[in-house]
Amino acid sequence: MTTVHNYTDLLPHVDSGTGREIINPATEEVVGVAPVGTVDDVDVAVNKARAVQKDFDRLGDAARCDLLLKAADAIEQHAEVLAELLSREQGKPLSGPNARFEVGACSAWLRATASFESPDYTAVDDDITATVHYRPLGVVGAIGPWNWPMMITIWQVAPALRMGNAVVVKPSEYTPLSVLALMKIINDVLPDGVLQVVTGDGEVGAAMSTHAGIDKIMFTGSTATGRKIVESSAANLTRLTLELGGNDAGIVLDDADIDAIAGDLFWGAFINTGQTCAAMKRLYVPAAQYDDVVAALIEVVKNSPMGVGLEEDNVLGPLQNKQQFEIVDRLVKEAKKGGATVLLGGEPDYGAPGYFYPATLVGDIDPDSPLVVEEQFGPVLPIIAYEDEEWAIEQANKLDVGLGSSVWSSDRERARRVAARLEAGTTWINGHGGVDPRVPFGGIKSSGYGVEFGAEGLKGLAYPHIING
């Protein structure tokens, strides 16, 4: 294992003028230069992957699990260097549930994926002996996002490799450097060609979704892009797992202990500065508890510093890119015009460097305001008062998304009864957004289909071959 002392040691050399400059969203300074891949590069990567995949499958499940564990070890050896690069490129702070947390999740997910029992099984009865073997699909295309670029890439790569597939990774054009570095570390322990990266813009992603040599696409990103992938992959009947946009609702019930849940409410909404698909993006609160919830959240926000990620005290960072800053800014301005009250924040310093938008709470808002019904994907939480619990449930379910939701109550059984009526892939009780590699995770409606994690996630990267008799 090569020892590295700086993240630049993990990045490919790109000649000046031929690559894409990657900007630190906190300072707007250049972090590094990424290669700009082409459609031809996709062809080369897919062909190489196909050439080595069968040999990789023949290594066997135990050997592949051992490789995942070695990859986890390698990531841990380079954890701080990776976290620094991630902080510079994505913007998230080192501290809190941010850059160091994300790098740690990468090794944790690899270890967990290696620990699952094989999904193979045998059904035996008086008149049947059927063995079900889960065989690799072949080549998996993994198209990742910019919000959790390392962690979500591992979510895609780990089960694909465990099941004997080769993988071609396409990171977001906003955050390719951290993924390139992570894949280089993992490739130090893998056979050549099994795991490859092609960086570039939407043209590269489109080439992957239409490529006849790719047997499955795993995509995390916007619903709009997910729809395009469905359309473009249809000719090849490419299998898909899509984790798309969400607009998760949280419902506080009238028996909740506000002081006890305030911190978890905050992180449910503001983790990664609100840039998480399964973050809480609208909060429904009983009218009688509204003032208490607002006061408690304001106190937590005031004690959650925002700033440049490499400064240890900060736990909130900038929006990752200018386009996302403009979306958040627009939605807050529209809410103000519609009569909403900005309870805290809402006034960015437009002249300062970086794409910082202050942590913002918005109240007295029309439940049909764009800030409520569109996914803001930033550090802004609209808080909607309700008188009738049935109305809150209807509001939570009325949108055409269903990734996550949450119910907050001091009575667990009551919370579970309300949770059972919410339309989402996951509903959390007294928390929001916590995922576990052992528990399936996925969305419904326009939030996508297919699940990741656990044994169900492994099955999604293979096909069942039944030997009957």
N, C-alpha and C positions, 0 to 999 in steps of 0.2 A: 504494500500500500504506500503510495507516494504521499509524503508529508507536505501539506500546503500551509502557507502562513498568510496568504492573501487571496481573496476571492478571484482575483484576475488569473491566478494559476489554474483555476478550474474552467476558464473560458477559452473558446477557440480564438485564434488570431484572425482578425478580419482587417484586410487592407483598407486604409483610409479612403473614404469616398464610395466604397462598394457595399457598405452595410447600413444598418439602421441605428441611429443614435437613440439610446434609451435614457430617458430623463427621470431624475429623482423628483417625484411629485411634491416633495416637501421643500426643495430648494430650487428646482428647475435647472439644476446642473446635470451634466452628462455623467451617467454612471458607467457606461460602456457601450460597445458597438456590437450588435447582433448580426449574424449572417442573414441575408434575405434569400430564402429558398424559392424555388421555382416548381412548376408542374413537372419538369424533367427530374428534379430532385426527389419528388414524391415517387415517380416511377422507379428510380434507382433504389430507394429505400424499401419499397414494397417488394421488388424483385429479390433483393438480398434477404429480406425477412422470409419470404416464401422458400428460399433456397436452404435456410438453416432450421426452419420451424420443425420439421419432422424429426431431425436429430435431437432437437431440444426436447420434444415430447418423449422420445425414447430414453431420455435420462431417467424418467420415472418420477413419481410424485414425491418420494422421500428426498431425492437429490434436489429437486426444484425447491422444496421447502427449505433445505439446507442453504441454498443460494439466497433465498429471501432473508434468512437470518443473518447471513454474512453481509448482505446489503444493508440491513439495519445496523449492524456493527459499524460498517464503514461510514454511514451517515452520522452516527453518534460521535465518531472520531473527528468529524469535520463540522460539528453542530454549530459552533460559534461563528465560523467563517460563513457558513450558509445563512445563518440568521442575519449577519451584517449585510450580506448581499441582498437578501430579501427585503430588509428594512429600507435600504437605499433605493431599490427598484420599485417595490410595491408601495412603500410609504409607511407601512405599519410599524409601530414602535417595537423595540426589542422586548420591552417589559410587558407584563399583563398577558392576557390571552391573545398574543400577537405573534411576532416573528419567532422567538424561541419556542413558543408553544407550537407553532406550525411545524417547525423542523422536528420537534419531539414527536408530533403526531405522525410524521412520515415513518420514523422507525417503529413506532408503536403499531401502526397499521400493518407494516410488513410482518412483524412478529405475530400479530393476531391472525393474519391471513395464513401464515405457515402453520398455525396451531389447530386450525379447524380440521375435523375429521373429513375424510374423503366422502363426497356425496354418493359414491357408488353403493349399491345395495343389491341384495338378492331376495326375491319373493319366492317362497317355497310353500306348496300345499300338496294335497294328495295327488292332484292331476296337473301340477305346473311347477316348473323350476325356471324362473326368468331372472337373469342377471342384468342389471342396469349399470352400464359403464358410461361415465361422462367423458366424452372425447373432446379435444380442443377443436375450436372452429377453424383455426389457421392463423390468419393475420388480423390483429385488432388495431383499428385506428383510434387513438385517444386524443380528443380535441379538448383542451382545457381552457379555463377562464383566467382572468387577471386578479381576482379577489383573494383566492387562496391557491396560488399557482402551483406551489410544491405539493401541498397536502392533497388537493383534488387530483393531481396527476398520479400520485401514489394510489389513491382510491381506484383509479382506472387500471394502472399498471400491475399492481400487486396480484389481484385475482386473475388477471389475464395470464401472467407468467405462471402462477401456481397451477393453472389448468393446462399448461403446455403450449400456449399460443406465443407467437412472436408479436411484437408491438411496435407501431410507428406512432410517435408522439408529435402532436402539433400544438405548441404552447400559444397563448395569446401574444399578439405582436406587441402588447404593452409590457409584458413581463416574461420575455424569453430567457433572460440571462440566468435567473434563479433555477429555471427548469433545466437549462443546458448544464449548469454546474451539478445539479442533483443527478441527472442522468449520467454524467461522466463518472461520478463516484460509484453509482450502481453498476455501470458497465465495467468497472475494474474487477468485478467478481462474476460477471455473466459471460457466457460464450459469445464470441464476436457475431454481431449482426442480429441478435435476438431482440435487442432494444435499441431503437434509433430515434433521432429527433430531426424534424424538418421545421425550421423556423420560417416565418413569413406572414403575409397578410391573408385576407379572405380568399384569395385565389388558391392558396395552398390548401386551406380547409375545404374549399369547393372541389378541388382535385381529389382529395381523399374521399369525400362523400360520394363521388361518382366512379371511383376506381374499382374495376372488376376484380382486382387482386386483394381487396380488403373484404374480409368476411363479416366483420362487425364494426360498427362505430359506437364509441362511447363519447357522449358530448355533455358538457355542463356549460350552460350559458343562457342567453335570452330565448324567450319563446319564439320570437320572430326568426332567429337563426335556426332554431330547432325545426320549425316548419319547413324551412328551405332544405335542411338536411333530409327530412322525410321525403320531400318531393324529388330531390336529386338522386337519392339512393334507391328509389323505387324500382328503377329499371333492372338493377342487379339483385333485388330482393335482399339487400344487405340488412342483417339484424341490427337492431338499435337499442341502446339504453340512453334515455334522454332525461337529464335533470335540468329542468328549465326554470323560468322565473317564478317567483312566488310573491304573495302579498299577505304574509301571515298575520292572522288576527289573534290577539290575546283578550280574554274575557276575565275580568276581576269580578268575583262574586261578593255579595254583601257581607259575608262572614270572614273575609280575608283579613289577616293581620298585616296591615300596610307596612308598618315598620320592619316586620320580619322579611317581607318579600321585596322591598324597595331595591335592594342591590341586585337581586336576580332579575327584576323587571328591567332595570337599566341595562345590564349586560345582555339580556335577551333581545333588546332593541339595538344596542350600540356596539356590540362586539364587532371588531374589525371596522370601527367607525361606521357601522350600519351597512357595510358592503358585504352582506352575506345573504345568500338566497333564502335560507331558512331563519332569517332574523325576524323579530316581531316588528311589523311595520304599521300597525294600527292597534290601538288599545281602547277597549270598551270598559268603562268604569261606572259603577252605580253612582247616580247623582249625589247621594248622601255621602259617599266616600271621595268624591271628585277632588275637593280641596285638599284632603289629606294625601291623596296619591300625588297630586301636583307638587305639593310642598316637599314630600319625601324624595321625589325624583329630582327636583331642583337641587336639593342638598347633595345628592349623589353626584350629579353632573358637576357641581361646583368643586367637588373633591376628585375630579377625574381629569388631570391635566392633558391638554392637547398641544402637540408641537412636533418638532423634528424627531424622527424615530430613534436616532442614535443617542438621544439624551434620555438617560435612564428613568427619569421621573415621569415621563410622558406615557400615557396609556391609550390615548386617541391620536390619530394621525390625520393626514390630508385625504381627500378624495384621490383616487389613483390617477385620474386623468382629467383634463380640462373639460372634455365632453360630459363626464359624469357630474362635475361641479356645476355645469350649466343646467343640467337636468334638475338637480336638487334646488338650485337657486330659483329656477323658473317655477317649480311647484310651490315653494314657500311664498313667492311673490303673488302667485295666483290665489293662494289661500288667504293672504292678507286682503287682496282685492275683493274676495268673497265674504269678507267680514270676520274672518278668524282672528283670534288673539294670539300673538307670539308671546308665550309665557316666559321664555328664556331663549337667548341666542337670536338667530335670524338675521344678523347684520355682519356679513363677512367683510374683511378688509380687502377690497378689490385691488388695491395697489401693492399689497405685500407679496413677496415671492411665495410660490407654492399654492396648491389647490385646497387650502384650508377652508372648511365651512364649519362654523361653531356648532357644538352640540345644541340642538334646538328642540324645544317643546312647544306644541301648538294646540291651543284649546278653543272652545266656542266655535267649533268648525262644523260646517255642513257635512253630514255623512256621505254626501255624493261629491264632495270637493275632489278635484284631481289629486290632491295630496293624499287622500284616503283611498281612492279607487285605482290609482296608478302606483306602480312600485317605484318608490323614490330612491332606494339603494344608496342611502347616505345617512348622516347623523341627525335625522329629523324624525320625531315621533308625534303623530297626531293623536290626541286623547279625546275620546268621544263619550260624553255622559249619556247614561240610559236610565230609564225608569222601569222598564219591563225586560226581564231576563229573556223572554221569548223573542223580543225585538232584537236583542244583542246577538242571539244565536242566528237569527235570520240574516242580520247584517254580516256576520262572520262568514256565512255560507253563500252570500249572493254573488260573489265575484267568480269569474271563470278561471280561477287558479285554486290549487289545493296542495301545497307542499307541506306546510306545517301549521300548527295552531297551538294554543295553550289555554288552560283554565287555572285560575288562581283562587284557592279557597283553603280554609282551615279544616274543612270536612272532606276528607279524601274520597269517600264514597259518593258524596254529592258532586264533587268535581268530576269523578269518573262518569257519572250519569250524564252530565252536560257534555263531557268530552266525546261520549259515544254518539252524540248528535252532530258533531262537527265534521265537515267534509274536508279531509286532508289525509295525506299519506301518514303523518305522525301528529299526534296530539300529546303535548307534554302537560304534566300536572306540576304546578308551582315551579316552573322552569320553562325555558324556551330555547330550542336550537341545539341542545346537547345530543350529540351523536355518539354511537358506540360501534366499534368494528364488528361486534357479535350480533347486532340487531339490524334487520333489513331497513333500508331507507330509500324512499322514492316518493314521487308525487302522483296526483291524479289531475283530471281536467287538463288545462293548458300548462300545468306544471310538469308534464312529461309522463313517461311510462318506463317500466322496468325498475328493478331495485338493485341497489348495491349493498355490500357488506354481508357477512355471515355466510352460511351454507347456501342461502338463496342467491346471494351475489355470485358465488362460485358457479352455480348452475347456469347463470346468465352468460357465462363465458365459455360454454361448452354445449354439446348436443348429446342427448341420451341415446346410446346405442344399446339396444336390447337384444340379448342372446337368449332365445326362448327354446328350451328343450334340454 
